[in-house]
Amino acid sequence: MGIAAGRGIADITGETAECGLLGYGKADQQSAGLHTRQRARAFAFEEGRVRLLLVVCELPLMSDAVVREVLRRLPEGYGAANVMLTATHTHCGPGGYFHHRLYNSNTGGFREQTFRAITDGITEAALAAIADLAPAQLRLAQGELRNASTNRSRPAFDRNPAADRAHFPDAIDPATTLLAVERDGRLHAALNWFATHNTSMTNRNRLVSADNKGYAALHWERTVAGVDHLADAETELVSAFAQTNAGDMSPNLGLAPGRGPGGDEFENTRIIGLRQYEAAAALTGGRTIHGGLDFRATHLHLSAVDVRPAFTGDGRAHRTSPPVGGAAAFAGARVDGPGFKGFRPGANPLWDAVSRRLVYPFAPALRDAQYPKALALPAGPLNRLVPVIQERAPVQLLRIGPLFLIGVPGEVTIVAGLRLRRTVAAIVGAELSDVLVAGYSNGYIHYVTTPEEYDAQEYEGGSTLFGRWELPALCQAAAGLAAAMRDGVPAEPGVPEPAAAVRARRRRAEADAPHPGRRFGDVLDFSLIGRRATASFVAAHPSNNLRRGGSYLSVERLGGDGTWVRVADDGDWSTLFRWARSGAATSIATVTWNIPEGAAPGTYRIAYHGDSTPKGPFTGVSGPFEVR
């Protein structure tokens, strides 16, 4: 019978101006332009009556609100059990698309415009993948990539048992896995998994960016396969670079924000992304998958899981607790970007003293679950007033031939991932290398550390909200799904997160105005220095039209017939789009084109495309310039 496969891609870029960027949680990190567009890449599979859908989204996090809305729009036969929506975890994407309020803290609340851009785009990509279903050949291959990640939490990692540490002798997970889809002997789609944080761009950056995993996908599609994302209705290739257990893996190999190959955050992004692409592309032509699709899923109430002794590691039963953020969580991951002043990884004397003297002695159940965490954010009690964070975790197990994906809505460290993988592999009889954790999937619960790592109370342990028994609870749930899949019986679905209502934060509807004596689109400045062309224009607010599926700019070359031909847009690596206010209602858009070495000699110009309120769309064009 064989497996049919299809793929689709769509733009999910939200508000590129005056919207808080999600990931680092910094109040002053408000969007001020565009580095690279965010996209959703969907992969549909079908075998007989069994269907699977994976959508890799270039988002900071996956929200329960987005999952609900997308599932509502999908055709019959696609639901929470067989659809995986997963985020690449860029830290520079517009936020405000959660119904849980913690994640809208720097956006002024829920942002309907960004939420719609994300859900519309994901749905479009998913429907395109389903429509594209056709007989295909699937290939699976594994390799290693050792120069694109480093362990940013070594003190916690070193607390793990020697047998676990021996599995990762360099304290990194070098595994890179490629699922390739071929039609008529040609590569049709490629889906890669590799563990590294999508944090090459720092918390000083204010441009919307898909970061290193976005570059890997863009390079394979645009540079290698020649895809034009604005023009190609049927693209030559869709490639996605998904996360696995990246909780303690950083791309900042120099152990400081933006410190990696290349010397700055942009080059770090490009080089780490390029290395992921090269490792993935080397794996094309792997072993053929002949069949075998399956899925199981459940919802786990992580605030109240009774964990059996077989999973706790100390031979005793334990219970998880409602979520609490630790003081170390507010310190941030120093390697990728410092958090908030007054907090640090490990010991926080004031918070430690309050927790150990005033809280834990009077709450033995909380102590068993959360000690030695310095309690700082009682999210569980706050959830009774307003939805702050998600408490019911969707846990999923998908099978594509020999490949098993454990969907977890959190940031899983490499040893925590190893334990989840071993749990499932032992039950289904799979090779360990064929079992992957698909982190950042279907929701968000923050971090997942081993009990040993948890005790270190580094950033990751402080962010393991449900306590030191959180990973054992997830392993227990994954074991249940694996046994159900092995035995061919349904899994207990559990109870999903309650739907939360939220009031949208609307952007002020003030009218744009041109500069005195100017018109929208007028060129204010132009320069050509070396291989960098820069043009500034009288602008309007980018949120008047997000140009999803389009572009705020174009770089055009004069053709032999006298027409201007677009050679680059705002989704290309070579361009940057910056926006800034210059008055209460006036603003400036600055377009930069870093001329690629392979650019054809000729006459070029830069165009800016805007939409003013209430005038409507306009275009500004620079004067022509020569590239030699």
BELZI-V742075 format. One record per backbone hydrogen bond with DSSP energy under -0.5 kcal/mol. NH is the residue of the N-H (numbers start at 1). CO is the residue of the C=O. Records with the same first field share a line. If there is no record, write none. Layout:
BEGIN
NH=CO + CO
END
This chain:
BEGIN
4=46
5=134
6=44
8=42
10=40
12=38
13=38
18=31
21=29
22=93
24=91
29=26
30=28
31=19
32=206
33=16
34=577
35=208
36=208
40=10
41=56
42=8
43=54
44=6
45=52
46=4
47=50
50=47
52=45
53=82
54=43
55=84
56=41
57=55 + 86
58=39
59=57
62=443
63=61
67=63
68=64
69=65
70=66
71=67
72=68
73=69 + 70
74=70 + 71
78=75
83=79
84=53
85=83
86=55 + 84
87=440
88=57
89=59
90=59
91=198
93=22
95=20
96=103
101=99 + 387
102=388
103=100
104=101
105=102
107=104
109=104
110=503
111=96
112=110
115=111
116=112
117=113
118=114
119=115
120=116
121=117
122=118
123=119
124=120
125=121
126=122
127=123
128=124
129=125
130=126
131=127
132=128
133=130
134=5
136=3
137=182
138=136 + 289
139=180
140=287
141=178
143=176
145=174
150=250
152=150 + 248
156=153
157=153
158=154
159=156
160=157
164=161
165=161
166=162
167=163 + 164
168=164 + 165
169=166
171=168
174=172
176=143
177=193
178=141
179=191
180=139 + 178
181=189
182=137 + 180
183=186
186=183
188=181
189=181
190=238
191=179
192=240
193=177
194=242
195=175
196=194
197=249
199=197
205=202
208=33
209=92
214=210
215=211
216=212
217=213
218=214
219=215
220=216
221=217
222=218
223=218 + 219
224=219
225=220
227=221
229=227
231=228
232=228
233=231
235=233
238=188
240=190
242=192 + 240
246=244
247=412
249=246
250=150
253=251
254=259
255=252
257=334
259=256
260=258
263=260
268=264
269=265
270=266
271=267
272=268
273=269
274=270
275=271
276=272
277=273
278=274
279=275
280=276
281=277
282=278
283=280
284=281
287=140
289=138
290=288
294=399
296=397
298=395
299=493
300=393
301=299
302=300 + 391
304=301
305=302
306=304
307=305 + 318
308=306
311=308
312=308
313=309
315=309
318=307
320=305
321=466
324=465
325=377
326=462
327=374
329=326
330=326 + 327
331=328
332=328 + 329
334=332
336=333
337=333
339=331
340=330
343=340
346=457
352=348
353=349
354=350
355=351
356=352
357=353
358=354
359=354 + 355
360=355
362=359
363=360
367=363
368=364
369=365
370=366
371=367
373=370
375=373
376=325
377=325
379=377
380=323
382=378
383=379
384=380 + 381
385=382
386=382
388=386
390=444
393=300 + 391
394=392
395=298
396=407
397=296
398=405
399=294
400=403
401=292
403=400
404=434
405=398
406=404 + 436
407=396 + 405
408=406 + 438
409=394
410=408
411=446
412=410
413=448
417=413
418=414
419=415
420=416
421=417
422=418
423=419
424=420
425=421
426=422
427=423
428=424
429=425
430=425
434=431
435=432
436=404 + 434
438=406 + 436
439=437
440=410
441=408
442=85
445=409
447=463
448=411
454=450
455=451
456=452 + 453
457=453 + 454
458=453
462=458
463=459
464=461
465=445 + 463
467=464
468=369
470=467
471=449
473=469
474=470
475=471
476=472
477=473
478=474
479=475
480=476
481=477
482=478
483=479
484=480
485=481
486=482
487=483
488=484 + 485
489=484
495=299
496=494
504=502
505=110
506=504
512=613
513=585
518=515
521=538
522=519
524=536
525=536
527=534
529=532
530=528
532=529
533=593
534=527
535=591
536=525
537=589
538=522
539=587
544=541
545=542
550=547
554=607
555=568
556=554 + 605
557=565
558=603
559=563
562=559
565=557
567=555
568=555
570=553
572=569
575=572
576=592
577=34
578=576 + 590
579=32
580=588
582=586
583=586
587=539
588=580
589=537
590=578
591=535
592=576
593=533
594=574 + 592
595=531 + 593
599=596
602=627
604=625
605=556
607=554
608=620
609=552
610=608 + 618
612=616
614=612
616=612
618=610
620=608
622=606
625=604
627=602
END
